[in-house]
Amino acid sequence: MELVIIAAAAIICFSAVSTGIGFAMLGGKLLESTARQPELAPQLQTKTFIMAGLLDAVPMIGVGIAMYLIFVVAPGVVG
């Protein structure tokens, strides 16, 4: 049962790290595109915010799955 807790921790850890990498890449590409074509900055910013919302939704699903593993699959281990 302790493996379930380790798996849930790994899910949360990897989703947090991958989201950080994704936001860094997204911000870097926004800056590159804005520097290349400044007149498109408002359109690029809007699309970047939409992508940031989608990028942020994926780790929340992972956290939900991790909480399911902790509190439903292995209820006797925690608490």
Distance bins in CASP14 RR format, pairs under 12 A and 6 or more apart:
PFRMAT RR
TARGET T0000
AUTHOR 0000-0000-0000
RMODE 2
METHOD distances of the structure
MODEL  1
1 7 0 0 0 0 0 1 0 0 0 0 0
1 8 0 0 0 0 0 1 0 0 0 0 0
1 69 0 0 0 0 0 1 0 0 0 0 0
1 70 0 0 0 0 0 1 0 0 0 0 0
1 73 0 0 0 0 1 0 0 0 0 0 0
1 74 1 0 1 0 0 0 0 0 0 0 0
1 75 0 0 0 0 1 0 0 0 0 0 0
1 76 1 0 0 1 0 0 0 0 0 0 0
1 77 1 0 1 0 0 0 0 0 0 0 0
1 78 0 0 0 0 1 0 0 0 0 0 0
2 8 0 0 0 0 0 1 0 0 0 0 0
2 9 0 0 0 0 0 1 0 0 0 0 0
2 69 0 0 0 0 0 1 0 0 0 0 0
2 70 0 0 0 0 0 1 0 0 0 0 0
2 74 0 0 0 0 1 0 0 0 0 0 0
2 76 0 0 0 0 0 1 0 0 0 0 0
2 77 1 0 0 1 0 0 0 0 0 0 0
2 78 0 0 0 0 0 1 0 0 0 0 0
3 9 0 0 0 0 0 1 0 0 0 0 0
3 10 0 0 0 0 0 1 0 0 0 0 0
3 69 0 0 0 0 0 1 0 0 0 0 0
3 70 0 0 0 0 0 1 0 0 0 0 0
3 73 0 0 0 0 0 1 0 0 0 0 0
3 74 0 0 0 0 1 0 0 0 0 0 0
3 77 0 0 0 0 1 0 0 0 0 0 0
4 10 0 0 0 0 0 1 0 0 0 0 0
4 11 0 0 0 0 0 1 0 0 0 0 0
4 65 0 0 0 0 0 1 0 0 0 0 0
4 66 0 0 0 0 1 0 0 0 0 0 0
4 67 0 0 0 0 0 1 0 0 0 0 0
4 68 0 0 0 0 0 1 0 0 0 0 0
4 69 1 0 1 0 0 0 0 0 0 0 0
4 70 1 0 0 1 0 0 0 0 0 0 0
4 71 0 0 0 0 0 1 0 0 0 0 0
4 72 0 0 0 0 1 0 0 0 0 0 0
4 73 1 0 1 0 0 0 0 0 0 0 0
4 74 1 0 1 0 0 0 0 0 0 0 0
4 75 0 0 0 0 0 1 0 0 0 0 0
4 76 0 0 0 0 0 1 0 0 0 0 0
4 77 1 0 0 1 0 0 0 0 0 0 0
4 78 0 0 0 0 1 0 0 0 0 0 0
5 11 0 0 0 0 0 1 0 0 0 0 0
5 12 0 0 0 0 0 1 0 0 0 0 0
5 66 0 0 0 0 1 0 0 0 0 0 0
5 67 0 0 0 0 0 1 0 0 0 0 0
5 69 0 0 0 0 1 0 0 0 0 0 0
5 70 1 0 0 1 0 0 0 0 0 0 0
5 71 0 0 0 0 0 1 0 0 0 0 0
5 73 0 0 0 0 1 0 0 0 0 0 0
5 74 1 0 0 1 0 0 0 0 0 0 0
5 75 0 0 0 0 0 1 0 0 0 0 0
5 76 0 0 0 0 0 1 0 0 0 0 0
5 77 1 0 1 0 0 0 0 0 0 0 0
5 78 1 0 0 1 0 0 0 0 0 0 0
5 79 0 0 0 0 0 1 0 0 0 0 0
6 12 0 0 0 0 0 1 0 0 0 0 0
6 13 0 0 0 0 0 1 0 0 0 0 0
6 66 0 0 0 0 0 1 0 0 0 0 0
6 69 0 0 0 0 0 1 0 0 0 0 0
6 70 0 0 0 0 0 1 0 0 0 0 0
6 74 0 0 0 0 0 1 0 0 0 0 0
6 77 0 0 0 0 0 1 0 0 0 0 0
7 13 0 0 0 0 0 1 0 0 0 0 0
7 14 0 0 0 0 0 1 0 0 0 0 0
7 62 0 0 0 0 0 1 0 0 0 0 0
7 65 0 0 0 0 1 0 0 0 0 0 0
7 66 1 0 0 1 0 0 0 0 0 0 0
7 68 0 0 0 0 0 1 0 0 0 0 0
7 69 1 0 0 1 0 0 0 0 0 0 0
7 70 0 0 0 0 1 0 0 0 0 0 0
7 73 0 0 0 0 1 0 0 0 0 0 0
7 74 0 0 0 0 1 0 0 0 0 0 0
7 77 0 0 0 0 0 1 0 0 0 0 0
8 14 0 0 0 0 0 1 0 0 0 0 0
8 15 0 0 0 0 0 1 0 0 0 0 0
8 62 0 0 0 0 1 0 0 0 0 0 0
8 63 0 0 0 0 1 0 0 0 0 0 0
8 64 0 0 0 0 1 0 0 0 0 0 0
8 65 0 0 0 0 1 0 0 0 0 0 0
8 66 1 1 0 0 0 0 0 0 0 0 0
8 67 1 0 0 1 0 0 0 0 0 0 0
8 68 0 0 0 0 1 0 0 0 0 0 0
8 69 1 0 1 0 0 0 0 0 0 0 0
8 70 1 0 1 0 0 0 0 0 0 0 0
8 71 0 0 0 0 1 0 0 0 0 0 0
8 72 0 0 0 0 0 1 0 0 0 0 0
8 73 0 0 0 0 1 0 0 0 0 0 0
8 74 0 0 0 0 1 0 0 0 0 0 0
8 77 0 0 0 0 0 1 0 0 0 0 0
8 78 0 0 0 0 1 0 0 0 0 0 0
9 15 0 0 0 0 0 1 0 0 0 0 0
9 16 0 0 0 0 0 1 0 0 0 0 0
9 62 0 0 0 0 0 1 0 0 0 0 0
9 63 0 0 0 0 0 1 0 0 0 0 0
9 66 1 0 0 1 0 0 0 0 0 0 0
9 67 0 0 0 0 0 1 0 0 0 0 0
9 69 0 0 0 0 1 0 0 0 0 0 0
9 70 0 0 0 0 1 0 0 0 0 0 0
9 78 0 0 0 0 0 1 0 0 0 0 0
10 16 0 0 0 0 0 1 0 0 0 0 0
10 17 0 0 0 0 0 1 0 0 0 0 0
10 18 0 0 0 0 0 1 0 0 0 0 0
10 62 0 0 0 0 0 1 0 0 0 0 0
10 65 0 0 0 0 0 1 0 0 0 0 0
10 66 0 0 0 0 1 0 0 0 0 0 0
10 69 0 0 0 0 0 1 0 0 0 0 0
11 17 0 0 0 0 0 1 0 0 0 0 0
11 18 0 0 0 0 0 1 0 0 0 0 0
11 58 0 0 0 0 0 1 0 0 0 0 0
11 59 0 0 0 0 1 0 0 0 0 0 0
11 60 0 0 0 0 0 1 0 0 0 0 0
11 61 0 0 0 0 1 0 0 0 0 0 0
11 62 1 0 1 0 0 0 0 0 0 0 0
11 63 1 0 0 1 0 0 0 0 0 0 0
11 64 0 0 0 0 1 0 0 0 0 0 0
11 65 1 0 0 1 0 0 0 0 0 0 0
11 66 1 0 1 0 0 0 0 0 0 0 0
11 67 0 0 0 0 1 0 0 0 0 0 0
11 68 0 0 0 0 0 1 0 0 0 0 0
11 69 1 0 0 1 0 0 0 0 0 0 0
11 70 0 0 0 0 0 1 0 0 0 0 0
12 18 0 0 0 0 0 1 0 0 0 0 0
12 19 0 0 0 0 0 1 0 0 0 0 0
12 59 0 0 0 0 1 0 0 0 0 0 0
12 60 0 0 0 0 0 1 0 0 0 0 0
12 61 0 0 0 0 0 1 0 0 0 0 0
12 62 1 0 0 1 0 0 0 0 0 0 0
12 63 1 0 1 0 0 0 0 0 0 0 0
12 64 0 0 0 0 1 0 0 0 0 0 0
12 65 0 0 0 0 1 0 0 0 0 0 0
12 66 1 0 1 0 0 0 0 0 0 0 0
12 67 0 0 0 0 1 0 0 0 0 0 0
12 69 0 0 0 0 0 1 0 0 0 0 0
12 70 0 0 0 0 1 0 0 0 0 0 0
13 19 0 0 0 0 0 1 0 0 0 0 0
13 20 0 0 0 0 0 1 0 0 0 0 0
13 59 0 0 0 0 0 1 0 0 0 0 0
13 62 0 0 0 0 0 1 0 0 0 0 0
13 63 0 0 0 0 0 1 0 0 0 0 0
13 66 0 0 0 0 1 0 0 0 0 0 0
14 20 0 0 0 0 0 1 0 0 0 0 0
14 21 0 0 0 0 0 1 0 0 0 0 0
14 58 0 0 0 0 0 1 0 0 0 0 0
14 59 0 0 0 0 1 0 0 0 0 0 0
14 62 0 0 0 0 1 0 0 0 0 0 0
14 63 0 0 0 0 0 1 0 0 0 0 0
14 65 0 0 0 0 0 1 0 0 0 0 0
14 66 0 0 0 0 0 1 0 0 0 0 0
15 21 0 0 0 0 0 1 0 0 0 0 0
15 22 0 0 0 0 0 1 0 0 0 0 0
15 55 0 0 0 0 0 1 0 0 0 0 0
15 56 0 0 0 0 0 1 0 0 0 0 0
15 57 0 0 0 0 0 1 0 0 0 0 0
15 58 1 0 0 1 0 0 0 0 0 0 0
15 59 1 1 0 0 0 0 0 0 0 0 0
15 60 0 0 0 0 1 0 0 0 0 0 0
15 61 0 0 0 0 1 0 0 0 0 0 0
15 62 1 0 1 0 0 0 0 0 0 0 0
15 63 1 0 0 1 0 0 0 0 0 0 0
15 64 0 0 0 0 1 0 0 0 0 0 0
15 65 0 0 0 0 1 0 0 0 0 0 0
15 66 0 0 0 0 1 0 0 0 0 0 0
16 22 0 0 0 0 0 1 0 0 0 0 0
16 23 0 0 0 0 0 1 0 0 0 0 0
16 56 0 0 0 0 0 1 0 0 0 0 0
16 58 0 0 0 0 0 1 0 0 0 0 0
16 59 1 0 0 1 0 0 0 0 0 0 0
16 60 0 0 0 0 0 1 0 0 0 0 0
16 62 0 0 0 0 1 0 0 0 0 0 0
16 63 0 0 0 0 1 0 0 0 0 0 0
16 66 0 0 0 0 0 1 0 0 0 0 0
17 23 0 0 0 0 0 1 0 0 0 0 0
17 24 0 0 0 0 0 1 0 0 0 0 0
17 59 0 0 0 0 1 0 0 0 0 0 0
18 24 0 0 0 0 0 1 0 0 0 0 0
18 25 0 0 0 0 0 1 0 0 0 0 0
18 55 0 0 0 0 1 0 0 0 0 0 0
18 56 0 0 0 0 0 1 0 0 0 0 0
18 58 0 0 0 0 1 0 0 0 0 0 0
18 59 1 0 0 1 0 0 0 0 0 0 0
18 62 0 0 0 0 0 1 0 0 0 0 0
19 25 0 0 0 0 0 1 0 0 0 0 0
19 26 0 0 0 0 0 1 0 0 0 0 0
19 52 0 0 0 0 1 0 0 0 0 0 0
19 53 0 0 0 0 0 1 0 0 0 0 0
19 54 0 0 0 0 0 1 0 0 0 0 0
19 55 1 0 0 1 0 0 0 0 0 0 0
19 56 1 0 0 1 0 0 0 0 0 0 0
19 57 0 0 0 0 1 0 0 0 0 0 0
19 58 1 0 0 1 0 0 0 0 0 0 0
19 59 1 0 1 0 0 0 0 0 0 0 0
19 60 0 0 0 0 1 0 0 0 0 0 0
19 61 0 0 0 0 0 1 0 0 0 0 0
19 62 0 0 0 0 0 1 0 0 0 0 0
19 63 0 0 0 0 0 1 0 0 0 0 0
20 26 0 0 0 0 1 0 0 0 0 0 0
20 27 0 0 0 0 0 1 0 0 0 0 0
20 52 0 0 0 0 0 1 0 0 0 0 0
20 55 0 0 0 0 1 0 0 0 0 0 0
20 56 0 0 0 0 0 1 0 0 0 0 0
20 58 0 0 0 0 0 1 0 0 0 0 0
20 59 0 0 0 0 1 0 0 0 0 0 0
21 27 0 0 0 0 0 1 0 0 0 0 0
21 28 0 0 0 0 0 1 0 0 0 0 0
21 55 0 0 0 0 0 1 0 0 0 0 0
21 59 0 0 0 0 0 1 0 0 0 0 0
22 28 0 0 0 0 1 0 0 0 0 0 0
22 29 0 0 0 0 1 0 0 0 0 0 0
22 30 0 0 0 0 0 1 0 0 0 0 0
22 48 0 0 0 0 0 1 0 0 0 0 0
22 51 0 0 0 0 1 0 0 0 0 0 0
22 52 0 0 0 0 1 0 0 0 0 0 0
22 53 0 0 0 0 0 1 0 0 0 0 0
22 54 0 0 0 0 0 1 0 0 0 0 0
22 55 1 0 0 1 0 0 0 0 0 0 0
22 56 0 0 0 0 0 1 0 0 0 0 0
22 58 0 0 0 0 1 0 0 0 0 0 0
22 59 0 0 0 0 0 1 0 0 0 0 0
23 29 0 0 0 0 0 1 0 0 0 0 0
23 30 0 0 0 0 0 1 0 0 0 0 0
23 48 0 0 0 0 0 1 0 0 0 0 0
23 49 0 0 0 0 0 1 0 0 0 0 0
23 51 0 0 0 0 1 0 0 0 0 0 0
23 52 1 0 0 1 0 0 0 0 0 0 0
23 53 0 0 0 0 0 1 0 0 0 0 0
23 54 0 0 0 0 0 1 0 0 0 0 0
23 55 1 0 0 1 0 0 0 0 0 0 0
23 56 0 0 0 0 1 0 0 0 0 0 0
23 58 0 0 0 0 0 1 0 0 0 0 0
23 59 0 0 0 0 0 1 0 0 0 0 0
24 30 0 0 0 0 0 1 0 0 0 0 0
24 31 0 0 0 0 0 1 0 0 0 0 0
24 52 0 0 0 0 0 1 0 0 0 0 0
24 55 0 0 0 0 0 1 0 0 0 0 0
25 31 0 0 0 0 0 1 0 0 0 0 0
25 32 0 0 0 0 0 1 0 0 0 0 0
25 48 0 0 0 0 0 1 0 0 0 0 0
25 51 0 0 0 0 0 1 0 0 0 0 0
25 52 0 0 0 0 0 1 0 0 0 0 0
25 55 0 0 0 0 1 0 0 0 0 0 0
26 32 0 0 0 0 0 1 0 0 0 0 0
26 33 0 0 0 0 0 1 0 0 0 0 0
26 44 0 0 0 0 0 1 0 0 0 0 0
26 45 0 0 0 0 0 1 0 0 0 0 0
26 47 0 0 0 0 0 1 0 0 0 0 0
26 48 1 0 0 1 0 0 0 0 0 0 0
26 49 0 0 0 0 1 0 0 0 0 0 0
26 50 0 0 0 0 0 1 0 0 0 0 0
26 51 1 0 1 0 0 0 0 0 0 0 0
26 52 1 0 0 1 0 0 0 0 0 0 0
26 53 0 0 0 0 0 1 0 0 0 0 0
26 54 0 0 0 0 0 1 0 0 0 0 0
26 55 1 0 0 1 0 0 0 0 0 0 0
26 56 0 0 0 0 0 1 0 0 0 0 0
27 33 0 0 0 0 1 0 0 0 0 0 0
27 34 0 0 0 0 1 0 0 0 0 0 0
27 35 0 0 0 0 0 1 0 0 0 0 0
27 44 0 0 0 0 0 1 0 0 0 0 0
27 45 0 0 0 0 0 1 0 0 0 0 0
27 47 0 0 0 0 0 1 0 0 0 0 0
27 48 1 0 0 1 0 0 0 0 0 0 0
27 49 0 0 0 0 0 1 0 0 0 0 0
27 51 0 0 0 0 1 0 0 0 0 0 0
27 52 0 0 0 0 1 0 0 0 0 0 0
27 55 0 0 0 0 0 1 0 0 0 0 0
28 34 0 0 0 0 1 0 0 0 0 0 0
28 35 0 0 0 0 1 0 0 0 0 0 0
28 36 0 0 0 0 0 1 0 0 0 0 0
28 44 0 0 0 0 0 1 0 0 0 0 0
28 48 0 0 0 0 1 0 0 0 0 0 0
29 35 0 0 0 0 0 1 0 0 0 0 0
29 36 0 0 0 0 0 1 0 0 0 0 0
29 44 0 0 0 0 1 0 0 0 0 0 0
29 45 0 0 0 0 0 1 0 0 0 0 0
29 47 0 0 0 0 0 1 0 0 0 0 0
29 48 0 0 0 0 1 0 0 0 0 0 0
29 51 0 0 0 0 1 0 0 0 0 0 0
29 52 0 0 0 0 0 1 0 0 0 0 0
30 36 0 0 0 0 0 1 0 0 0 0 0
30 37 0 0 0 0 0 1 0 0 0 0 0
30 40 0 0 0 0 0 1 0 0 0 0 0
30 41 0 0 0 0 1 0 0 0 0 0 0
30 42 0 0 0 0 0 1 0 0 0 0 0
30 43 0 0 0 0 0 1 0 0 0 0 0
30 44 1 0 1 0 0 0 0 0 0 0 0
30 45 1 0 0 1 0 0 0 0 0 0 0
30 46 0 0 0 0 0 1 0 0 0 0 0
30 47 0 0 0 0 1 0 0 0 0 0 0
30 48 1 0 1 0 0 0 0 0 0 0 0
30 49 0 0 0 0 1 0 0 0 0 0 0
30 50 0 0 0 0 0 1 0 0 0 0 0
30 51 0 0 0 0 1 0 0 0 0 0 0
30 52 0 0 0 0 1 0 0 0 0 0 0
31 37 0 0 0 0 0 1 0 0 0 0 0
31 38 0 0 0 0 0 1 0 0 0 0 0
31 41 0 0 0 0 0 1 0 0 0 0 0
31 44 0 0 0 0 1 0 0 0 0 0 0
31 45 0 0 0 0 0 1 0 0 0 0 0
31 48 0 0 0 0 1 0 0 0 0 0 0
32 38 0 0 0 0 0 1 0 0 0 0 0
32 40 0 0 0 0 0 1 0 0 0 0 0
32 41 0 0 0 0 0 1 0 0 0 0 0
32 44 0 0 0 0 1 0 0 0 0 0 0
32 48 0 0 0 0 0 1 0 0 0 0 0
33 39 0 0 0 0 0 1 0 0 0 0 0
33 40 1 0 0 1 0 0 0 0 0 0 0
33 41 0 0 0 0 1 0 0 0 0 0 0
33 43 0 0 0 0 1 0 0 0 0 0 0
33 44 1 0 1 0 0 0 0 0 0 0 0
33 45 0 0 0 0 1 0 0 0 0 0 0
33 47 0 0 0 0 1 0 0 0 0 0 0
33 48 0 0 0 0 1 0 0 0 0 0 0
34 40 1 0 0 1 0 0 0 0 0 0 0
34 41 1 0 1 0 0 0 0 0 0 0 0
34 42 0 0 0 0 1 0 0 0 0 0 0
34 43 0 0 0 0 0 1 0 0 0 0 0
34 44 1 0 1 0 0 0 0 0 0 0 0
34 45 1 0 0 1 0 0 0 0 0 0 0
34 47 0 0 0 0 0 1 0 0 0 0 0
34 48 0 0 0 0 1 0 0 0 0 0 0
35 41 0 0 0 0 1 0 0 0 0 0 0
35 44 0 0 0 0 0 1 0 0 0 0 0
36 44 0 0 0 0 1 0 0 0 0 0 0
37 43 0 0 0 0 1 0 0 0 0 0 0
37 44 0 0 0 0 1 0 0 0 0 0 0
38 44 0 0 0 0 1 0 0 0 0 0 0
38 45 0 0 0 0 0 1 0 0 0 0 0
40 46 0 0 0 0 0 1 0 0 0 0 0
40 47 0 0 0 0 1 0 0 0 0 0 0
40 48 0 0 0 0 0 1 0 0 0 0 0
41 47 0 0 0 0 0 1 0 0 0 0 0
41 48 0 0 0 0 0 1 0 0 0 0 0
42 48 0 0 0 0 0 1 0 0 0 0 0
42 49 0 0 0 0 0 1 0 0 0 0 0
43 49 0 0 0 0 0 1 0 0 0 0 0
43 50 0 0 0 0 0 1 0 0 0 0 0
44 50 0 0 0 0 0 1 0 0 0 0 0
44 51 0 0 0 0 0 1 0 0 0 0 0
45 51 0 0 0 0 0 1 0 0 0 0 0
45 52 0 0 0 0 0 1 0 0 0 0 0
46 52 0 0 0 0 0 1 0 0 0 0 0
46 53 0 0 0 0 0 1 0 0 0 0 0
47 53 0 0 0 0 0 1 0 0 0 0 0
47 54 0 0 0 0 0 1 0 0 0 0 0
48 54 0 0 0 0 0 1 0 0 0 0 0
48 55 0 0 0 0 1 0 0 0 0 0 0
49 55 0 0 0 0 0 1 0 0 0 0 0
49 56 0 0 0 0 0 1 0 0 0 0 0
50 56 0 0 0 0 0 1 0 0 0 0 0
50 57 0 0 0 0 0 1 0 0 0 0 0
51 57 0 0 0 0 0 1 0 0 0 0 0
51 58 0 0 0 0 0 1 0 0 0 0 0
52 58 0 0 0 0 0 1 0 0 0 0 0
53 59 0 0 0 0 0 1 0 0 0 0 0
53 60 0 0 0 0 0 1 0 0 0 0 0
54 60 0 0 0 0 0 1 0 0 0 0 0
54 61 0 0 0 0 0 1 0 0 0 0 0
55 61 0 0 0 0 0 1 0 0 0 0 0
56 62 0 0 0 0 0 1 0 0 0 0 0
56 63 0 0 0 0 0 1 0 0 0 0 0
57 63 0 0 0 0 0 1 0 0 0 0 0
57 64 0 0 0 0 0 1 0 0 0 0 0
58 64 0 0 0 0 0 1 0 0 0 0 0
58 65 0 0 0 0 0 1 0 0 0 0 0
59 65 0 0 0 0 0 1 0 0 0 0 0
59 66 0 0 0 0 1 0 0 0 0 0 0
60 66 0 0 0 0 0 1 0 0 0 0 0
60 67 0 0 0 0 0 1 0 0 0 0 0
61 67 0 0 0 0 0 1 0 0 0 0 0
61 68 0 0 0 0 0 1 0 0 0 0 0
62 68 0 0 0 0 1 0 0 0 0 0 0
62 69 0 0 0 0 1 0 0 0 0 0 0
62 70 0 0 0 0 0 1 0 0 0 0 0
63 69 0 0 0 0 0 1 0 0 0 0 0
63 70 0 0 0 0 0 1 0 0 0 0 0
64 70 0 0 0 0 1 0 0 0 0 0 0
64 71 0 0 0 0 1 0 0 0 0 0 0
64 72 0 0 0 0 0 1 0 0 0 0 0
65 71 0 0 0 0 0 1 0 0 0 0 0
65 72 0 0 0 0 0 1 0 0 0 0 0
65 73 0 0 0 0 0 1 0 0 0 0 0
66 72 0 0 0 0 0 1 0 0 0 0 0
66 73 0 0 0 0 0 1 0 0 0 0 0
66 74 0 0 0 0 0 1 0 0 0 0 0
66 78 0 0 0 0 0 1 0 0 0 0 0
67 73 0 0 0 0 0 1 0 0 0 0 0
67 74 0 0 0 0 0 1 0 0 0 0 0
67 75 0 0 0 0 0 1 0 0 0 0 0
67 78 0 0 0 0 0 1 0 0 0 0 0
68 74 0 0 0 0 0 1 0 0 0 0 0
68 75 0 0 0 0 0 1 0 0 0 0 0
69 75 0 0 0 0 0 1 0 0 0 0 0
69 77 0 0 0 0 0 1 0 0 0 0 0
69 78 0 0 0 0 0 1 0 0 0 0 0
70 76 0 0 0 0 1 0 0 0 0 0 0
70 77 1 0 0 1 0 0 0 0 0 0 0
70 78 1 0 1 0 0 0 0 0 0 0 0
70 79 0 0 0 0 1 0 0 0 0 0 0
71 77 0 0 0 0 1 0 0 0 0 0 0
71 78 1 0 0 1 0 0 0 0 0 0 0
71 79 0 0 0 0 1 0 0 0 0 0 0
72 78 0 0 0 0 0 1 0 0 0 0 0
END
